[in-house]
Amino acid sequence: MRVEQIDGQPSSLWSMHATLVAVATAFLGDSHRSTCGERTRLLFARMDCHGVGEDLNQVVRAFAIAVSQQRQLVLMPPSHEFAREICNLPPAIAPSAQQPWHWLVGLDDLKLDTIIVQSACQTTLEQQRPELLEALARSSEGNVSAVAASLGAVDIAANSRDIQLASSKTWRAHVSLSRHVPRIFQRQGLLWWFQVLTTYLIRIRGPHWVKALEAHPAMRPYLERGLTGGAEPVQAASLRQRLSAFRWNGWSVKCGRAGCDGIGQGWLPPVRFDVGIHVRIGDSCRMVRKRYQKLRGCGRNLSAALSIVRGRGVHGGTLFVASDSQAIIDEVDRGVARPFAASYLLINRSRFETTTPTEKIELLARRRASLLEALLDLLLLSRSTLLVGKMMSNFPRLAMQLHVQMPAARGSNSSSYIALDGLPWCTRSSCRTTPQSRGAVQRARQQELARNPPLDGLLSSE
């Protein structure tokens, strides 16, 4: 009698996709967490110092670079010149090798390695060579190898390179699927690959983070039994939504159980939404300069965003609205979103009614509140099946990357996102594109196809 051990188990698109995600996750684990030795190749990446979404997206880009170059990622603070002249951080906010992300400086209970999965080499350097790591962090941009050599760290000098993410031309343009994604995963596309990268790298865990997020008053409606306010409890989610949880179990292909990398899936709000909308006004849109307003696609309100959603044939369901503008939230309260069952975070948005970027907040308590509320908005958005937002903004793009989804069929109307500014998702710090001639676009397409030819006919049986 035939048994499953011989004939296998009935397959489906979902199960095959789950296997592919599992393999990709295990591959990243092998690359990022393998034993750090004298010959391990390193990529020192200086973090950005702007908003939460932009900074974390820069880290994901650095991870993509490191993986494509077969290097382990070591995160460092931005150079002193960049932090002061470009970001103009408050004087009291001084990132260091031990705390490279400016949002966590002074918040001793919230550590970087419990929000971003550190490489084995970063952990080794922090524990065994902290003075060297600090000296490298204080070096000028592009000078890590020279400084390492001057300090006698010949292994670091011989096997490392460094980049300033925010000014790296490589990741403002010239991103190639065939050059920067392992061949076995290229058919899934750049968006899928960045979703796998992001869900592997950004995992919020540890008692201090979880307590801080769950204890926030704005989370109370989403955690209480008998959840109301337009969210769907995970327990009641559809089968298709529950199946998407496989993205956290990728490393189980190596040991037969989820979470065997010793890190775990990370904290997520226990809710699901059919649609998540991010309508950010932002400091650029509050400037009087019309050039910024045109570039950022300012002037959108919730009504306009929902009209685009309805144009896609989505007319109801659960809806989460994230915004830095109280005017957008007021629209929800006036019933603009009906018949959607809408909800939003109950937070004070008055600090956003300014042209001053949030990273320039000086008071630690306010910086902590701004960070936690940004993370809550981000994670709640990531629990949406369809995400709506401007692709010029890192925030909705990062939220979309925190949710691995199967690529939509070509020509279908089932994309996982709607771009309010009409731009496609991209890997860069913003998705604005330089106009190109039709011939240039066609030549670029042919070059990519030459590196990555179609599979049609290659997999047919003899």
N, C-alpha and C positions, 0 to 999 in steps of 0.2 A: 504494500500500500504506500502510495506517495505521501510524503510528509513535508512540512514546511522546511525542514532542514535540507531537503533535496531540491524542491521546486521553488523555494523562496516564499515570501509573503506577498499578498496582493499589493500592487504598487499604485501610486497616484502622483499627480503633479506636486501635491503638498508634501508627501513623504520623500519624494526625490529632491525637492527643494530643501527640505529639512536636512537631508544627508549632505547636500552641498554646503549649506551653512555650517554644519557641524565640522566638516573637513576644513573649511576656510578658517574657522575659529581655532581648531587644533593647530593648523599651520601657523597662525599668528602667535599662539602660545609657545610653539617651538622656537620661533624667531626671536620673540621678545623676552622670554624668560629662561632661555638656555643658560647653562653655567658660563659666567663671565671669566674669561682667561686673558692671558697676555696678548693673544693674537685676535681677540674679538674686535671686530671693526665697530667703531662708534660714530654716531652723529650727534654732536652737541647742538641743540636747537635753543635759541633764545626766545623766550615767550614774549608775547605781545602784552601791551598794558592799556587795553581799552575796555569795552564792554564784555560782559560774561560770554555772550554768544560768540563774538568775534575771537576772543582769546582762546576759547576751547576749540573752535573750528581751526584755529592756527595750529594747535597741538595735534589735531587729527591729521592735518596736512603734513606736519613734521613726521608723524608716525608713518604715513604713506611713503614719504621720501625714504625713511630709514628701512622700511620693509623692501622697497624696490631696489635699494642698494645693498641689501643684506647686511645692515648695520643695526646695532642696538641703540635705541634713542635715550639720550641723556638731556633732560630739560634744565635750562639755566635761566637766570633772570635776564631781562633786557639789558643791553649795555647802558652804562650810566648816562651817556650822551643821549641815547634814544629815549630813555625814561624821562629825562628832564626836558629835552628840547622838542620832542615829538608828542609824547603823551602828557607832559607837564604834570606829572603826579605831584600830590602834596609833599612837602619836604619830609614830613614824618613817615611817609610810606616809602620804605627803602627795601626792595626785594634783595634777596641774597641766595647763595647756593642752597642753603637749607630751606628757604621759603621763596622759590622763584616766581610765584604768582602773586602779583600785587594785591589781589582781592583777599588773600589770606594773611597778609602781613599784619601782625598784632593780634590775630585771632588764634591764640595758642591751642584752643581745643579742636580746631578744624585743620587737619593736615592734608597736604597735597596728595600723599600716597593713598588716601582713602576716598579720593574722588577720581584720580587718574591712576591707572595701573602702571606702576613703575617697572622699568626694565631691570633685569638682574644686575646689569652693570651700574645703573644709577644707584641701586641699593648698596652694591659693593663699595662704590666710591664714597657714598655718604657714611658708611660704617667704618671703612678701613683707611680711607685717604681724604678725610674731610678738609684738611688744610689745602691739599692740592686742588680739590674741587672748588673751594672758595677762591683760590688764586686764579683758576681758569675762568670763574664767573666774573671776576673783576677785570679780566683782560678786555682789550678793545675788540670790536667785531672782526671776525675772520682771523684772529690771532691765537687761537687755542693751541695749535700744534707748536708754534714757536715758543709760547710760554711754557708748555709742557716740557719741551726739550731743554729750556733754560733751567728748569727745576729738576732735571734728571729723570723725568718720567718718559723714558724713551719708548715704552710700549704705547703710551697715549699719543705721543708725537707721531709715531709711525703708522698708527691705525685709525686716526680720527680726522674729521673735518667738522666745521661748524657753519651755521647759517643764522642770520637774523630773519625770522619768519616774515615779519611785517614788511621787509624791504626786499625779500627774495624774488627775483624776476622769474625764477623757475615756476613758482606757484601763483604768479599773477597771469601767466600765459604758458603756452607750450606744454600743456598737460596731455599726455598721450596714453590712451588705453593700452596699447600694445607695449609701451615702454615702461609703464609704471604699475601695471597689474599683472600678477602671475598668470601665465598663459592659460592654465586650467580654469581660471575664473573669468577670463576676459569676455566670454559670451554673455555674462550677466550685466555688463556695463559698469561705468564709473560710479553712478549713483549707488547701485547695489554694493559695490566694493567699499565705498565710503560708509555705507550703513553697517557693514560687517566690521570695518575698522573702528567706527565710533562706538558701537555696542560692546566691542571687546575692550576698548581703552577706557571709556568713561563709565565707571560703575561706582555709584555712591554707596559707601558701606562704612561700618564702624559705628559704635554706639553714640558717639558725639554727633555725627552727621544725622543719623536716623532720628535721634531724640530731638535735634534742632528742627528738622523738617516736620516730623509728626506732631511736635508740640506747638507749631505755629498756629495761631488762632484761625487763620484762613483755611487750614486743612481740616478743621473740625467737621464741616459738613460732608467731606469726602471720606471720613473715617468712621463716622457714627453708623450704627446699625439702622437699617431702614433709610438708606441714603436717598436724599432728595436733591433737588436743584439741577436736574437734567443729566446726571451721570448714571452710567450703568455699572452696577457692581460686577466685578470680575466673575463671581460665581454664576451669574446669570447670563454671561456673555455667550454668543453663538459658538458653535463648534469651530467655525472658521477662525474666529478671534482667538479661541483657546489654543488652536494649533499654532498660532504665531508665537506662542511662548517657547517654541523650540529654539529660538535664537539665543536663549540663555543656556542651552544645554549642549552647545557645540563640543565642548571638551569631553563630553561623555563618551565619544568614540574612542578615547584613549584608555579609559578605565572602567567603563560600563556604568557610570553614575554621573549625575549632574553635579557641577561644582567641584570636581576633583582637582581643579587647579589651585585649590586652597584659598580662593578669593570669593567665589560665589557670584550670584547674578547681580547684586547691587539692589538698592532700594528703589521701588517704583510705587507711585500712587495706585491703590487697589481699585481702579476704575477704568472704564473704556468710554470712548466717545465715537460717534459716527463721523463727526466733523470737528476739526479744531481750526479756529480762525485767529490769526495774529494781525492786529491792526495797530501798528506802531506809528506814532507821530514823530517822536525823536527830536534830538536837538537840531538836526539839520533842517527839518521841516519847520522848526520854530524860528529859524533865522529869516531875516528880511530879504536875503539875497535870492532872487528868483531862480538863479542857475541851480542852486542846491535843491530847491523845491521841485524843479522840473526833473532833475537827475534822480531824485529819490521817489518820484511819483507821488508827491504830496497831494492832499485834498481828498483822499479816500475816507469814507466813513463806513460804518457798519452796513448801512442800507445798500451802498454801492457794492460792497464785498458780497453781501448775500444775493444780490441780483445776479452776480457772476456765477455763484454757486447754483442758483436755481436754473440758470441758463445751461448748466451741465446736467440738468435733470434730477438734482438732489433737492427735495422740497421739505424734508422733515427728518426727525431722528434726534439723537442727543448731540448737543453742541457745546463746546468749550470756547470761550472768548478770552484771549489774552491781549492786553493793551496797556500802554503807559498813559493813556488819556482817559480822564473821568468822563469826558463827553461821549466816548464810545460806550462806556459802561452805562451811562444814562440812557443811551439808545436801547440797550438790552432791557432796562427797567421799564421803558415806555412800551415794550412789546414789539419792537421792530423785528425781532428774530422769530416771532411766531409764524408757523406752528412748531418750530424747533423747540425742544426742551433745553433751554440755555442755562449755563452757569458760568461763574467767573470767580476769581480770587477776591475775597473781601479784604482789600488792603488800601492804605492811604496813598494815592497817586499824586499828591500835591507836589512832591519833590521833583517830579518830572516836568512840571510846568515852567521850564527854564531852557535857555540855550546852552547851559553848562552841562557837559557830559557827566554821567554818573561816576565815572572813575576818578573825578576830581573831588568827590566827597571826602572831607577830612575826618570828621568824627567817626571813631571806630564803630560805635553802636549803630550809626546810620549806614556805614559800609556793610556791616554784618547783615542788617535788615535788607538792604538792597540786594546783596548776594543771595540770601536765602529765598527771597521772593522771586528773583529771576530764575533760580533753579526750580522752584515750584511751578512757575509758569511754563518753563521749558519741559519739565517732565510730564505735566498734565497735557501739554500739546502733543507730546510724543505718543500719548495713548490714543491718538485719533487715527481712524482708518484713512480718512481724507484730510489732508492738511492744506490750509489756504493762507497765503501770505505773500509778501514781496520777496522775490529772489535777490534783490539788492541787499536785503537784510540777512545777516548771518544767523539771527535768532531762529526764524522758522526753518531755515535750512538745517540747522543743527538738530532741531526737534525732529525733523523728518528723518535725519540720519540715525536717530536713536530708536528706530523702528525698522527692522529688516523686512522688506516686502518683496514678493516675486515681481520681476519686471513685467510691465503691462504688455500685452500682445500688440505688435505693430499695427497701427491704424485703428486701435480700439479707443474707446472713450473712458477707459478705466484707470487712468493715471492716478498715482497715489497723492498728487498735489495739484493745486490750481495756483498759478502765479498771478497775483493781482497786478503786477507791473508788466506782464506779458513776456518776461525773460525766462529762459530755461534755468534749471538748477545748474550750478557750476561748482568747481573746486576752489575758486579764487576768493579773495577777501571781499569782493563784490562782483556781481554777475553782469556788469555793463560790458558790452562788446564793442570792439572797433569795427566799423563798417568795412566789409570786404567785397570785392567783385565776385560775380558768379563764377568766373574762371578760377579765382584763387580758392574758393570754397570747394569746387569740384576737384582741383588738384590735391588739396589736403585730404579729401575723402578717398581719392584713389591711392594716395600714399598709405593711408591707414589700412585700406583693404589689402594692399600688397603685403603689409606686415601681418595682417590678421585676416586671411582669406575666408570666404564663406565655407560652412561645413557641409552644405548641400551635396549629397551623393557620397561623402566620405565615410559615412557610418552605415551605409546600406549593406545588407547581408549579401554574401556571394551566391 
